[in-house]
């Protein structure tokens, strides 16, 4: 009789331990899912958004530098502006390369941004050169083209920013859905 009760107690205890072990494994699985979703949101979504914002910042810096050169209209300032803008162009390209590596599926969009940025930069340099030469009529026309290029480029960069932000939000939503 004692053996029978003992066996039943051991069987019940073993069953409880088995259920706890299964629960531990299930919790570990869900925890790894949540961790993976949050890390993906942090690294890919927010990381991509940070790079896109860096591209936007460098674009705005170039625009400001070249616009200032148009306002001052001296050859020395133009030379300095081209040097300073070149540094921001290099940083923009670094951000673009990092974004292409992080988000290969957005490669075409980033390459389009790089192409448009090259055109934008050339228009800005041409505009500044025209103002420095004293040709205000052509300079004003070139400035309109420069501003239009900046607006087009800004829209494309904002679109990428929104995609990256949405990806991060989806990663966080996935983590929250796993928790619930």
Backbone as a printed PyTorch tensor [residue, N CA C, xyz], in Angstrom:
tensor([[[  0.8150,  -1.1970,   0.0000],
         [  0.0000,   0.0000,   0.0000],
         [  0.8590,   1.2620,   0.0000]],

        [[  1.9070,   1.2350,   0.8720],
         [  2.7720,   2.4020,   0.9420],
         [  3.4840,   2.6280,  -0.3890]],

        [[  3.8660,   1.5270,  -1.0270],
         [  4.5320,   1.6370,  -2.3180],
         [  3.6070,   2.2440,  -3.3530]],

        [[  2.3770,   1.8680,  -3.3300],
         [  1.3790,   2.3690,  -4.2780],
         [  1.1650,   3.8770,  -4.0930]],

        [[  1.0590,   4.3110,  -2.8410],
         [  0.8740,   5.7400,  -2.5600],
         [  2.1430,   6.5010,  -2.9480]],

        [[  3.2820,   5.9050,  -2.6220],
         [  4.5530,   6.5480,  -2.9660],
         [  4.6980,   6.6960,  -4.4760]],

        [[  4.3620,   5.6930,  -5.2220],
         [  4.4480,   5.7500,  -6.6830],
         [  3.5020,   6.8020,  -7.2470]],

        [[  2.3040,   6.8650,  -6.6680],
         [  1.3450,   7.8810,  -7.1250],
         [  1.8710,   9.2840,  -6.8360]],

        [[  2.4770,   9.4720,  -5.6650],
         [  3.0290,  10.7780,  -5.3000],
         [  4.1930,  11.1360,  -6.2270]],

        [[  5.0610,  10.1850,  -6.4990],
         [  6.1830,  10.4330,  -7.4060],
         [  5.6850,  10.7360,  -8.8200]],

        [[  4.6750,  10.0030,  -9.2480],
         [  4.1000,  10.2330, -10.5790],
         [  3.4980,  11.6410, -10.6580]],

        [[  2.7700,  12.0440,  -9.6290],
         [  2.1650,  13.3830,  -9.6070],
         [  3.2580,  14.4560,  -9.5650]],

        [[  4.2720,  14.2310,  -8.7380],
         [  5.3750,  15.1890,  -8.6540],
         [  6.1160,  15.2840,  -9.9890]],

        [[  6.3410,  14.1450, -10.6100],
         [  6.9850,  14.1170, -11.9290],
         [  6.1430,  14.8450, -12.9630]],

        [[  4.8280,  14.6770, -12.8980],
         [  3.9310,  15.3690, -13.8310],
         [  4.0040,  16.8750, -13.6530]],

        [[  4.0160,  17.3220, -12.3950],
         [  4.1140,  18.7570, -12.1200],
         [  5.4620,  19.2870, -12.6230]],

        [[  6.5310,  18.5460, -12.3790],
         [  7.8580,  18.9640, -12.8560],
         [  7.8910,  19.0260, -14.3830]],

        [[  7.2590,  18.0590, -15.0430],
         [  7.2070,  18.0500, -16.5010],
         [  6.4450,  19.2650, -17.0300]],

        [[  5.3130,  19.5800, -16.4150],
         [  4.5310,  20.7510, -16.8230],
         [  5.3500,  22.0280, -16.6120]],

        [[  6.0500,  22.1210, -15.4860],
         [  6.8900,  23.2980, -15.2320],
         [  8.0250,  23.4010, -16.2540]],

        [[  8.6050,  22.2680, -16.6030],
         [  9.6680,  22.2590, -17.6010],
         [  9.1400,  22.7020, -18.9690]],

        [[  7.9760,  22.2110, -19.3450],
         [  7.3540,  22.6220, -20.6140],
         [  7.0540,  24.1180, -20.5810]],

        [[  6.5140,  24.6000, -19.4680],
         [  6.2160,  26.0280, -19.3340],
         [  7.4890,  26.8660, -19.4460]],

        [[  8.5660,  26.3870, -18.8570],
         [  9.8460,  27.0820, -18.9310],
         [ 10.3410,  27.1530, -20.3750]],

        [[ 10.1900,  26.0650, -21.1100],
         [ 10.6120,  26.0510, -22.5170],
         [  9.7500,  26.9960, -23.3540]],

        [[  8.4460,  26.9950, -23.1340],
         [  7.5450,  27.8860, -23.8700],
         [  7.8790,  29.3450, -23.5590]],

        [[  8.0870,  29.6500, -22.2900],
         [  8.4540,  31.0200, -21.9080],
         [  9.7820,  31.4360, -22.5440]],

        [[ 10.7430,  30.5290, -22.5650],
         [ 12.0280,  30.8220, -23.1980],
         [ 11.8690,  31.1010, -24.6800]],

        [[ 11.0140,  30.3200, -25.3450],
         [ 10.7590,  30.5380, -26.7710],
         [ 10.1450,  31.9150, -26.9990]],

        [[  9.1160,  32.2520, -26.2300],
         [  8.4700,  33.5540, -26.4060],
         [  9.4160,  34.7040, -26.0570]],

        [[ 10.2290,  34.5010, -25.0450],
         [ 11.1850,  35.5400, -24.6800],
         [ 12.1900,  35.7610, -25.8070]],

        [[ 12.6390,  34.6860, -26.4330],
         [ 13.5780,  34.8500, -27.5460],
         [ 12.9080,  35.5390, -28.7280]],

        [[ 11.6190,  35.2680, -28.9560],
         [ 10.8760,  35.9430, -30.0220],
         [ 10.7930,  37.4480, -29.7430]],

        [[ 10.4660,  37.7920, -28.5240],
         [ 10.3560,  39.2030, -28.1410],
         [ 11.7200,  39.8820, -28.2780]],

        [[ 12.7510,  39.2310, -27.7840],
         [ 14.0990,  39.7960, -27.8650],
         [ 14.5040,  40.0100, -29.3180]],

        [[ 14.2300,  39.0300, -30.1710],
         [ 14.5730,  39.1450, -31.5850],
         [ 13.8110,  40.2960, -32.2410]],

        [[ 12.5270,  40.4280, -31.9390],
         [ 11.7220,  41.5140, -32.5180],
         [ 12.2260,  42.8830, -32.0730]],

        [[ 12.5460,  43.0040, -30.8050],
         [ 13.0240,  44.2890, -30.2840],
         [ 14.4010,  44.6200, -30.8590]],

        [[ 15.2820,  43.6260, -30.9440],
         [ 16.6070,  43.8750, -31.5130],
         [ 16.5110,  44.2570, -32.9850]],

        [[ 15.6200,  43.6090, -33.7160],
         [ 15.4420,  43.9560, -35.1280],
         [ 14.9040,  45.3750, -35.2710]],

        [[ 13.9580,  45.7370, -34.4180],
         [ 13.4260,  47.1040, -34.4550],
         [ 14.5290,  48.1000, -34.1370]],

        [[ 15.3320,  47.7790, -33.1350],
         [ 16.4130,  48.6830, -32.7370],
         [ 17.4800,  48.7870, -33.8250]],

        [[ 17.9420,  47.6490, -34.3150],
         [ 19.0680,  47.6490, -35.2410],
         [ 18.6780,  48.0370, -36.6600]],

        [[ 17.6310,  47.4090, -37.1760],
         [ 17.2560,  47.6760, -38.5700],
         [ 16.3340,  48.8750, -38.6980]],

        [[ 15.2570,  48.8870, -37.9460],
         [ 14.2730,  49.9610, -38.0880],
         [ 14.7960,  51.3010, -37.6280]],

        [[ 15.1530,  51.3710, -36.3520],
         [ 15.6390,  52.6440, -35.8230],
         [ 17.0330,  52.9750, -36.3610]],

        [[ 17.8470,  51.9460, -36.5960],
         [ 19.1660,  52.1830, -37.1940],
         [ 19.0450,  52.7750, -38.5890]],

        [[ 18.1280,  52.2190, -39.3870],
         [ 17.8860,  52.7540, -40.7280],
         [ 17.3210,  54.1550, -40.6800]],

        [[ 16.4370,  54.3880, -39.7290],
         [ 15.8530,  55.7230, -39.5760],
         [ 16.9380,  56.7340, -39.2050]],

        [[ 17.8440,  56.3310, -38.3370],
         [ 18.9390,  57.2230, -37.9450],
         [ 19.8270,  57.5520, -39.1470]],

        [[ 20.1100,  56.5480, -39.9730],
         [ 20.9240,  56.7910, -41.1710],
         [ 20.1960,  57.7000, -42.1560]],

        [[ 18.8900,  57.4790, -42.3240],
         [ 18.1040,  58.3340, -43.2260],
         [ 18.0850,  59.7740, -42.7120]],

        [[ 17.9550,  59.9360, -41.4050],
         [ 17.9880,  61.2900, -40.8410],
         [ 19.3730,  61.9130, -41.0170]],

        [[ 20.4180,  61.0860, -40.9450],
         [ 21.7700,  61.5770, -41.1950],
         [ 21.9280,  62.0600, -42.6270]],

        [[ 21.3460,  61.3250, -43.5690],
         [ 21.3720,  61.7460, -44.9750],
         [ 20.6710,  63.0880, -45.1230]],

        [[ 19.5200,  63.1970, -44.4850],
         [ 18.7480,  64.4440, -44.5670],
         [ 19.5360,  65.6120, -43.9590]],

        [[ 20.1700,  65.3750, -42.8320],
         [ 20.9610,  66.4190, -42.1790],
         [ 22.1080,  66.8790, -43.0730]],

        [[ 22.8170,  65.9340, -43.6660],
         [ 23.9400,  66.2990, -44.5340],
         [ 23.4490,  67.0730, -45.7530]],

        [[ 22.3030,  66.6720, -46.2990],
         [ 21.7290,  67.3960, -47.4290],
         [ 21.4140,  68.8400, -47.0320]],

        [[ 20.8080,  69.0070, -45.8680],
         [ 20.4670,  70.3540, -45.3990],
         [ 21.7180,  71.1890, -45.1250]],

        [[ 22.7610,  70.5410, -44.6180],
         [ 24.0170,  71.2600, -44.3710],
         [ 24.6070,  71.7740, -45.6860]],

        [[ 24.5990,  70.9080, -46.7080],
         [ 25.1180,  71.3150, -48.0190],
         [ 24.2910,  72.4700, -48.5690]],

        [[ 22.9760,  72.3530, -48.4460],
         [ 22.0950,  73.4170, -48.9450],
         [ 22.3920,  74.7370, -48.2270]],

        [[ 22.5530,  74.6810, -46.9290],
         [ 22.8240,  75.8970, -46.1510],
         [ 24.1710,  76.5150, -46.5260]],

        [[ 25.1840,  75.6810, -46.6450],
         [ 26.5260,  76.1800, -46.9790],
         [ 26.5220,  76.8650, -48.3410]],

        [[ 25.9080,  76.2150, -49.3280],
         [ 25.9040,  76.7940, -50.6750],
         [ 25.0030,  78.0250, -50.7590]],

        [[ 23.9070,  78.0280, -50.0200],
         [ 23.0340,  79.2060, -49.9960],
         [ 23.7530,  80.3870, -49.3460]],

        [[ 24.5030,  80.1190, -48.2900],
         [ 25.2930,  81.1840, -47.6540],
         [ 26.3300,  81.7510, -48.6210]],

        [[ 26.9500,  80.8620, -49.4070],
         [ 27.9330,  81.3270, -50.3950],
         [ 27.2660,  82.2240, -51.4340]],

        [[ 26.0160,  81.9080, -51.7800],
         [ 25.2650,  82.7520, -52.7250],
         [ 25.0060,  84.1330, -52.1240]],

        [[ 24.7640,  84.1740, -50.8440],
         [ 24.4490,  85.4430, -50.1850],
         [ 25.6900,  86.3210, -50.0340]],

        [[ 26.8260,  85.7110, -49.7100],
         [ 28.0480,  86.4820, -49.4650],
         [ 28.7020,  86.9180, -50.7780]],

        [[ 28.7200,  86.0460, -51.7590],
         [ 29.1790,  86.3530, -53.1290],
         [ 30.6490,  86.7540, -53.2340]],

        [[ 31.5170,  86.0780, -52.5090],
         [ 32.9540,  86.3220, -52.6780],
         [ 33.6310,  85.0110, -53.0700]],

        [[ 34.6860,  85.0770, -53.8730],
         [ 35.3800,  83.8550, -54.2940],
         [ 35.9530,  83.0560, -53.1190]],

        [[ 36.4220,  83.7560, -52.0880],
         [ 36.9900,  83.0580, -50.9250],
         [ 35.9220,  82.2250, -50.2220]],

        [[ 34.7550,  82.8130, -50.0630],
         [ 33.6570,  82.0930, -49.4040],
         [ 33.2170,  80.9170, -50.2750]],

        [[ 33.1970,  81.1040, -51.5840],
         [ 32.8190,  80.0160, -52.4930],
         [ 33.8000,  78.8580, -52.3770]],

        [[ 35.0790,  79.1610, -52.3330],
         [ 36.1030,  78.1270, -52.1930],
         [ 35.9300,  77.3750, -50.8750]],

        [[ 35.7350,  78.1250, -49.8110],
         [ 35.5190,  77.5230, -48.4900],
         [ 34.2240,  76.7060, -48.4650]],

        [[ 33.1890,  77.2270, -49.1100],
         [ 31.8950,  76.5310, -49.1460],
         [ 32.0180,  75.2090, -49.8850]],

        [[ 32.7450,  75.2040, -50.9940],
         [ 32.9250,  73.9560, -51.7460],
         [ 33.6670,  72.9170, -50.9130]],

        [[ 34.6640,  73.3720, -50.1450],
         [ 35.4190,  72.4580, -49.2790],
         [ 34.5140,  71.9120, -48.1690]],

        [[ 33.8050,  72.8020, -47.4900],
         [ 32.9190,  72.3790, -46.3970],
         [ 31.8020,  71.4740, -46.9060]],

        [[ 31.2200,  71.8380, -48.0260],
         [ 30.1370,  71.0280, -48.5960],
         [ 30.6600,  69.6540, -48.9900]],

        [[ 31.8990,  69.6030, -49.4910],
         [ 32.4990,  68.3190, -49.8660],
         [ 32.5980,  67.3630, -48.6890]],

        [[ 32.8820,  67.8980, -47.5080],
         [ 32.9380,  67.0620, -46.3030],
         [ 31.5640,  66.4780, -45.9840]],

        [[ 30.5350,  67.2870, -46.1430],
         [ 29.1790,  66.7980, -45.8790],
         [ 28.7350,  65.7980, -46.9440]],

        [[ 29.1830,  66.0010, -48.1650],
         [ 28.8770,  65.0510, -49.2430],
         [ 29.4810,  63.6880, -48.9010]],

        [[ 30.7200,  63.6880, -48.4230],
         [ 31.3810,  62.4280, -48.0550],
         [ 30.6200,  61.7280, -46.9330]],

        [[ 30.1700,  62.4780, -45.9410],
         [ 29.4030,  61.8750, -44.8390],
         [ 28.0650,  61.3380, -45.3340]],

        [[ 27.4250,  62.0760, -46.2420],
         [ 26.1580,  61.6050, -46.7990],
         [ 26.3710,  60.2700, -47.5060]],

        [[ 27.4450,  60.1640, -48.2620],
         [ 27.7250,  58.9100, -48.9810],
         [ 27.9950,  57.7680, -48.0030]],

        [[ 28.6620,  58.0710, -46.8880],
         [ 28.8890,  57.0450, -45.8600],
         [ 27.5550,  56.5560, -45.2970]],

        [[ 26.6610,  57.4950, -44.9990],
         [ 25.3390,  57.1190, -44.4850],
         [ 24.5820,  56.2870, -45.5180]],

        [[ 24.6740,  56.6790, -46.7790],
         [ 23.9690,  55.9620, -47.8430],
         [ 24.5040,  54.5360, -47.9790]],

        [[ 25.8190,  54.3690, -47.9390],
         [ 26.4030,  53.0240, -48.0360],
         [ 25.9730,  52.1620, -46.8540]],

        [[ 25.9920,  52.7370, -45.6690],
         [ 25.5660,  51.9900, -44.4780],
         [ 24.0950,  51.6050, -44.5790]],

        [[ 23.2760,  52.4980, -45.1070],
         [ 21.8460,  52.2160, -45.2570],
         [ 21.6200,  51.1120, -46.2830]],

        [[ 22.3960,  51.1200, -47.3720],
         [ 22.2700,  50.0590, -48.3790],
         [ 22.6800,  48.7060, -47.7990]],

        [[ 23.6740,  48.7150, -46.9290],
         [ 24.1160,  47.4730, -46.2940],
         [ 23.0670,  46.9690, -45.3030]],

        [[ 22.5180,  47.8770, -44.5180],
         [ 21.5300,  47.5130, -43.5020],
         [ 20.1980,  47.1020, -44.1220]],

        [[ 19.8200,  47.7610, -45.2080],
         [ 18.5330,  47.5030, -45.8710],
         [ 18.7560,  47.2550, -47.3650]],

        [[ 19.2360,  46.0660, -47.7280],
         [ 19.4850,  45.7980, -49.1460],
         [ 18.2170,  45.8960, -50.0050]],

        [[ 17.0640,  45.6830, -49.4040],
         [ 15.8060,  45.7780, -50.1490],
         [ 15.4780,  47.2230, -50.5450]],

        [[ 16.0970,  48.1970, -49.9140],
         [ 15.8820,  49.6150, -50.2410],
         [ 17.0380,  50.1840, -51.0710]],

        [[ 17.8460,  49.3120, -51.6110],
         [ 19.0400,  49.7290, -52.3490],
         [ 18.7090,  50.7020, -53.4850]],

        [[ 17.6930,  50.3890, -54.2670],
         [ 17.3330,  51.2520, -55.4010],
         [ 16.9460,  52.6540, -54.9350]],

        [[ 16.1550,  52.7150, -53.8690],
         [ 15.7430,  54.0260, -53.3510],
         [ 16.9510,  54.8390, -52.8840]],

        [[ 17.8660,  54.1740, -52.2050],
         [ 19.0530,  54.8720, -51.7050],
         [ 19.9360,  55.3130, -52.8750]],

        [[ 20.0480,  54.4590, -53.8820],
         [ 20.8260,  54.8490, -55.0660],
         [ 20.1670,  56.0240, -55.7840]],

        [[ 18.8480,  56.0550, -55.7950],
         [ 18.1310,  57.1880, -56.3870],
         [ 18.4140,  58.4620, -55.5840]],

        [[ 18.4550,  58.3320, -54.2670],
         [ 18.7950,  59.4860, -53.4180],
         [ 20.2030,  59.9730, -53.7480]],

        [[ 21.1360,  59.0380, -53.8870],
         [ 22.5140,  59.4250, -54.2170],
         [ 22.5770,  60.1360, -55.5730]],

        [[ 21.8460,  59.6200, -56.5390],
         [ 21.8170,  60.2390, -57.8750],
         [ 21.2380,  61.6490, -57.7930]],

        [[ 20.0780,  61.7660, -57.1310],
         [ 19.4490,  63.0810, -56.9950],
         [ 20.3270,  64.0360, -56.1940]],

        [[ 21.0130,  63.4980, -55.1970],
         [ 21.8930,  64.3510, -54.4050],
         [ 23.0430,  64.8830, -55.2530]],

        [[ 23.5940,  64.0390, -56.1200],
         [ 24.6600,  64.4970, -57.0120],
         [ 24.1880,  65.6490, -57.8900]],

        [[ 22.9770,  65.5120, -58.4380],
         [ 22.4030,  66.5840, -59.2620],
         [ 22.1540,  67.8370, -58.4170]],

        [[ 21.6230,  67.6330, -57.2270],
         [ 21.3540,  68.7300, -56.2950],
         [ 22.6480,  69.4850, -55.9690]],

        [[ 23.6970,  68.7470, -55.6820],
         [ 24.9790,  69.3530, -55.3230],
         [ 25.5480,  70.1570, -56.4900]],

        [[ 25.4780,  69.5970, -57.6830],
         [ 25.9840,  70.3130, -58.8650],
         [ 25.1830,  71.5930, -59.1170]],

        [[ 23.8690,  71.5190, -58.9520],
         [ 23.0320,  72.7200, -59.1250],
         [ 23.3790,  73.7720, -58.0770]],

        [[ 23.6290,  73.3290, -56.8690],
         [ 23.9940,  74.2630, -55.7990],
         [ 25.3220,  74.9430, -56.0640]],

        [[ 26.3100,  74.1600, -56.5170],
         [ 27.6180,  74.7570, -56.8340],
         [ 27.4870,  75.7450, -57.9930]],

        [[ 26.7170,  75.3640, -59.0080],
         [ 26.5180,  76.2490, -60.1650],
         [ 25.8230,  77.5440, -59.7360]],

        [[ 24.8250,  77.4110, -58.8750],
         [ 24.1070,  78.5910, -58.3790],
         [ 25.0560,  79.5260, -57.6410]],

        [[ 25.8630,  78.9760, -56.7530],
         [ 26.8110,  79.7920, -55.9850],
         [ 27.8160,  80.4680, -56.9180]],

        [[ 28.2940,  79.7300, -57.9160],
         [ 29.2470,  80.3140, -58.8710],
         [ 28.6200,  81.4790, -59.6350]],

        [[ 27.3650,  81.3240, -60.0360],
         [ 26.6860,  82.4070, -60.7600],
         [ 26.5330,  83.6500, -59.8840]],

        [[ 26.1710,  83.4560, -58.6380],
         [ 26.0370,  84.6010, -57.7300],
         [ 27.3910,  85.2730, -57.4880]],

        [[ 28.4380,  84.4690, -57.3390],
         [ 29.7680,  85.0430, -57.1080],
         [ 30.2240,  85.8320, -58.3310]],

        [[ 29.8890,  85.3490, -59.5230],
         [ 30.2400,  86.0700, -60.7570],
         [ 29.4270,  87.3540, -60.9140]],

        [[ 28.3540,  87.4750, -60.1500],
         [ 27.5400,  88.6840, -60.2030],
         [ 26.3610,  88.5890, -61.1510]],

        [[ 26.1040,  87.4050, -61.7030],
         [ 24.9770,  87.2220, -62.6240],
         [ 23.7300,  86.8790, -61.8070]],

        [[ 23.0440,  87.9090, -61.3340],
         [ 21.9020,  87.7050, -60.4400],
         [ 20.6990,  87.1000, -61.1540]],

        [[ 20.5170,  87.4200, -62.4250],
         [ 19.3640,  86.8910, -63.1660],
         [ 19.4900,  85.3770, -63.3150]],

        [[ 20.6360,  84.9230, -63.8390],
         [ 20.8460,  83.4760, -63.9720],
         [ 20.9800,  82.8150, -62.5980]],

        [[ 21.5810,  83.5300, -61.6510],
         [ 21.7140,  82.9990, -60.2950],
         [ 20.3680,  82.7370, -59.6540]],

        [[ 19.4330,  83.6650, -59.8460],
         [ 18.0900,  83.4960, -59.2810],
         [ 17.3750,  82.3150, -59.9300]],

        [[ 17.5330,  82.1890, -61.2380],
         [ 16.9140,  81.0560, -61.9420],
         [ 17.5290,  79.7360, -61.4540]],

        [[ 18.8530,  79.7280, -61.3180],
         [ 19.5350,  78.5300, -60.8340],
         [ 19.1300,  78.2170, -59.3960]],

        [[ 18.9060,  79.2610, -58.5900],
         [ 18.4830,  79.0550, -57.1960],
         [ 17.1170,  78.3860, -57.1490]],

        [[ 16.2230,  78.7570, -58.0520],
         [ 14.9110,  78.1030, -58.1110],
         [ 15.0610,  76.6150, -58.4190]],

        [[ 15.9640,  76.2870, -59.3510],
         [ 16.2200,  74.8800, -59.6860],
         [ 16.8480,  74.1480, -58.4970]],

        [[ 17.7500,  74.8230, -57.8210],
         [ 18.4200,  74.2550, -56.6450],
         [ 17.3990,  73.9630, -55.5460]],

        [[ 16.5080,  74.9050, -55.3000],
         [ 15.4630,  74.7140, -54.2870],
         [ 14.5120,  73.5820, -54.6720]],

        [[ 14.1550,  73.5010, -55.9540],
         [ 13.2700,  72.4250, -56.4160],
         [ 13.9480,  71.0650, -56.2530]],

        [[ 15.2420,  71.0040, -56.5590],
         [ 15.9900,  69.7550, -56.3890],
         [ 16.0470,  69.3660, -54.9130]],

        [[ 16.2170,  70.3560, -54.0410],
         [ 16.2500,  70.0930, -52.5980],
         [ 14.9060,  69.5540, -52.1220]],

        [[ 13.8360,  70.1160, -52.6390],
         [ 12.5030,  69.6650, -52.2360],
         [ 12.2450,  68.2290, -52.6960]],

        [[ 12.6140,  67.9290, -53.9320],
         [ 12.4240,  66.5710, -54.4600],
         [ 13.2510,  65.5630, -53.6700]],

        [[ 14.4830,  65.9180, -53.4030],
         [ 15.3670,  65.0500, -52.6360],
         [ 14.8400,  64.8650, -51.2130]],

        [[ 14.3740,  65.9460, -50.6120],
         [ 13.8240,  65.8740, -49.2540],
         [ 12.6290,  64.9410, -49.1670]],

        [[ 11.7720,  64.9670, -50.1710],
         [ 10.6010,  64.0800, -50.1730],
         [ 11.0160,  62.6170, -50.2330]],

        [[ 12.0080,  62.3170, -51.0590],
         [ 12.4710,  60.9380, -51.1770],
         [ 13.1170,  60.4630, -49.8770]],

        [[ 13.8940,  61.3220, -49.2510],
         [ 14.5300,  60.9590, -47.9790],
         [ 13.4650,  60.7680, -46.8980]],

        [[ 12.4640,  61.6280, -46.8710],
         [ 11.3810,  61.4820, -45.8870],
         [ 10.6240,  60.1760, -46.0940]],

        [[ 10.4570,  59.7770, -47.3410],
         [  9.7860,  58.5070, -47.6340],
         [ 10.5790,  57.3390, -47.0400]],

        [[ 11.8930,  57.3660, -47.2080],
         [ 12.7470,  56.3200, -46.6280],
         [ 12.6670,  56.3630, -45.1040]],

        [[ 12.7000,  57.5670, -44.5400],
         [ 12.5840,  57.7170, -43.0820],
         [ 11.2970,  57.0700, -42.5760]],

        [[ 10.2020,  57.3430, -43.2610],
         [  8.9060,  56.7930, -42.8550],
         [  8.8980,  55.2720, -42.9480]],

        [[  9.5200,  54.7200, -43.9910],
         [  9.5980,  53.2630, -44.1230],
         [ 10.3750,  52.6530, -42.9620]],

        [[ 11.4880,  53.2720, -42.6120],
         [ 12.3180,  52.7600, -41.5190],
         [ 11.5740,  52.8580, -40.1840]],

        [[ 10.8800,  53.9580, -40.0020],
         [ 10.1050,  54.1470, -38.7720],
         [  8.9860,  53.1130, -38.6920]],

        [[  8.3390,  52.8460, -39.8260],
         [  7.2680,  51.8440, -39.8600],
         [  7.8300,  50.4560, -39.5680]],

        [[  9.0130,  50.1690, -40.0830],
         [  9.6290,  48.8710, -39.8210],
         [  9.9280,  48.7050, -38.3360]],

        [[ 10.4290,  49.7560, -37.7220],
         [ 10.7030,  49.7080, -36.2850],
         [  9.4070,  49.5210, -35.5050]],

        [[  8.3690,  50.2420, -35.8990],
         [  7.0760,  50.1180, -35.2170],
         [  6.5180,  48.7090, -35.3720]],

        [[  6.6950,  48.1060, -36.5450],
         [  6.2250,  46.7330, -36.7570],
         [  6.9830,  45.7520, -35.8750]],

        [[  8.2820,  45.9730, -35.7140],
         [  9.0690,  45.1080, -34.8380],
         [  8.6070,  45.1940, -33.3970]],

        [[  8.3460,  46.4030, -32.9450],
         [  7.8490,  46.5880, -31.5770],
         [  6.4520,  45.9880, -31.4400]],

        [[  5.6090,  46.1790, -32.4570],
         [  4.2550,  45.6030, -32.4220],
         [  4.3290,  44.0810, -32.3780]],

        [[  5.2800,  43.5020, -33.1150],
         [  5.4600,  42.0520, -33.0810],
         [  5.8640,  41.5710, -31.6960]],

        [[  6.7300,  42.3290, -31.0510],
         [  7.1440,  41.9730, -29.6930],
         [  5.9640,  42.0570, -28.7370]],

        [[  5.1790,  43.1090, -28.8590],
         [  4.0110,  43.2640, -27.9830],
         [  2.9770,  42.1770, -28.2380]],

        [[  2.8010,  41.7980, -29.5050],
         [  1.8400,  40.7360, -29.8280],
         [  2.2870,  39.4030, -29.2330]],

        [[  3.5820,  39.1720, -29.2000],
         [  4.0960,  37.9380, -28.6200],
         [  3.8630,  37.9050, -27.1200]],

        [[  3.9650,  39.0610, -26.4880],
         [  3.7870,  39.1370, -25.0370],
         [  2.3450,  38.8600, -24.6460]],

        [[  1.4020,  39.3820, -25.4360],
         [ -0.0190,  39.2680, -25.0700],
         [ -0.5400,  37.8900, -25.1890]]])
